[in-house]
């Protein structure tokens, strides 16, 4: 997406990046680990592309989450998100975290 927008509409990309940076990286009360948990949960629940989910799982691991934290999160969202979303989340977790 970023490459396409950089070429096709760089002004929109700058505005988008500023918006996302403020929401995602702004220093408020939530730390990066917590923000990544929220992002992973929402992305799984919304059926985001697997590579997007994995990118945020990796960001969470880089921020100090353990693979078990991500697995617990997926188990937590099973009741409200449903089995199909859980299965997709587990597939992303396995691809990201291996067989932990």
C-alpha positions in Angstrom: 0.0 0.0 0.0 2.7 2.5 1.0 4.7 1.9 -2.3 1.5 2.4 -4.4 0.5 5.6 -2.5 4.1 7.0 -2.6 4.0 6.8 -6.3 0.3 7.6 -7.0 -0.6 10.1 -4.3 2.3 11.1 -2.0 0.3 13.9 -0.4 -2.4 11.5 0.8 0.4 9.1 2.0 1.9 11.9 4.1 -1.4 12.7 5.7 -2.2 9.1 6.3 1.2 8.5 7.9 0.8 11.5 10.2 -2.6 10.2 11.3 -1.4 6.7 11.9 1.8 7.9 13.7 -0.2 10.0 16.1 -2.7 7.2 16.9 -0.1 4.4 16.9 3.1 5.9 18.2 1.8 8.9 20.2 3.0 8.8 23.8 -0.1 8.5 25.8 -0.8 6.2 28.8 -0.7 2.9 26.8 2.8 1.4 26.3 3.9 -0.2 23.0 3.2 -3.7 24.2 -0.4 -2.9 25.1 -0.9 -1.1 21.8 0.3 -4.1 19.8 -2.0 -6.4 21.7 -4.9 -4.2 20.8 -3.8 -4.0 17.2 -3.4 -7.8 16.9 -6.8 -8.4 18.5 -8.6 -5.9 16.3 -6.8 -7.1 13.1 -7.7 -10.7 13.8 -11.3 -9.8 14.6 -11.7 -7.7 11.4 -10.1 -10.5 9.2 -7.2 -8.3 8.2 -4.7 -9.9 5.8 -2.4 -12.4 7.6 0.7 -10.5 6.8 -0.7 -7.4 8.5 -1.5 -9.5 11.6 2.0 -11.0 11.6 3.6 -7.6 11.2 1.9 -6.4 14.4 2.7 -9.7 16.2 6.4 -9.2 15.3 6.2 -5.6 16.5 4.7 -6.8 19.8 7.5 -9.4 20.2 10.0 -6.6 19.5 8.3 -4.5 22.2 8.7 -7.2 24.8 5.7 -9.5 24.4 6.2 -13.2 24.6 4.7 -15.7 22.1 2.6 -16.9 25.0 1.1 -13.4 25.5 0.0 -13.4 21.8 -1.5 -16.9 22.2 -3.4 -15.9 25.3 -4.7 -12.9 23.4 -6.0 -15.1 20.6 -7.7 -17.4 23.2 -9.2 -14.4 24.8 -10.8 -13.1 21.6 -12.2 -16.5 20.5 -15.6 -16.0 22.2 -16.4 -12.6 20.7 -14.6 -13.0 17.4 -15.6 -16.6 16.7 -13.8 -19.8 15.5 -13.0 -18.8 12.0 -11.1 -15.6 13.2 -9.4 -17.7 15.9 -8.2 -20.2 13.4 -6.8 -17.5 11.2 -5.2 -15.8 14.2 -3.6 -19.1 15.2 -2.2 -19.6 11.7 -0.6 -16.1 11.9 0.7 -16.9 15.3 2.3 -20.1 14.2 3.8 -18.4 11.1 5.2 -15.6 13.3 6.2 -17.5 16.5 6.8 -21.1 15.3 5.9 -23.9 17.6 6.3 -22.2 20.9 
